[in-house]
């Protein structure tokens, strides 16, 4: 009889255990659906592991609760005491990038062999859960909400359009360095992983940056010695043009430009480039559609903003493309010398001999985009059309011009200088850049 009594007791114990397990499973399901409701109706739009863990902890106070993803992360196993319950997986807790691409944009990505990156694969944390970013595509190229993807890859040049103007992403893996790079030249075609920073902190400052500039020969990039931003006979940025008289209006102060303004603009730009891993450069030299600055081929009503324009007018035009405001996620500026060199470094890494002239690609027209061969990584007019004013300065009264023009065969990286209050005789236009706020 004793044995029989023990058997009855055991069955009663088993029944209670099964009843307790059923209750635990039921409570797990309640916590799961509570977390699911919170995330779907909230910001995430999909169940996340942190929300589920929080709901489980609230349901099973004082107990150890674990969530273990399956190998393919399609299921999660929740364990409370010795009870396990498997549920459909949500996000694993890593911040995601919610794609806001249109169907046409997604189709264009697929046509060009580019896949949209899943959030878990993005290493740049600044691109995750960022309301300014519409999508991130292969190579971690961010598209802000204003942008529509057009063509290209990270290596060949991702092209986007904004209000019919086109821009190309320039990847900059390391924008800010702790110290100036060596002045020994590096063949970037042979050593594409070599870091080529854009800026360092100014000597004696903890907040202000200055540009790191480069010279080029073929695909070899050589860092220039760091020159003073106060004054130097060599080029540097950001700095004022501080020589002239009131009639010549060479001095920046007579145009209302201050060093404080330039320094702030440079700091904001290079900080963004360092944060997001690059910037956008105008695909075409600066054009005007009436009085509106654009980056598109100069045809129809579009006039290239070149011959006859002073540096000061072009500086203001490039800034006016996309002014900093709460409604915009991008800021436009005239290209800095260090941005131009970052573009050259990127192109050299992809095997383009930016330090070599090429008569076959030389564009003798003053119409941007008029010669298809004058293109590197989807950026137009680097061999010809107009010289391009930058914000780089040299000596007392010169701004620096880059690239080739319709008057002379030069390499895309060539560097020259001119008085910024002069216009037509320099055959000079400019190129705008965009950085993400």
ABEGO torsion letter per residue (X at the ends): XAAAAAAAAAAAAAAAAAAAAAAAAAAAAAAAAAAAAAAAABAAGBBBAAAAAAAAAAABBGBBBBBBBBAAGABBBBBBEABBBBBBBBBAGBBBBBBABBAAAAAAAAAAGBBBBBAAABABAAABGBAABABBBBGGBBBBAABBBABEBAAAEBBBBBGGBBBBBBBBABABBABBBBABBBBAAABAABBBBABBBBBGBAABBBBBBBBBBEABBBBBBBBBAABBABBBOBBBBABEBAAAGABAAAAGBBAAAAAAAAAAAAAAAAAAGEBBBBABBBBBBEABBBBBBBBEABBBBBBGBBAAAAAAAAAAABBBBAABABBBBBBBAAAAAAAAAAAAAAGBBAABBBAAABBABABBGABAABBBGGBBGAABEBBBBBABBBEAABBBBBEBBAABBBBAABBBBBBAABBAAAGBBBBBBBBBX
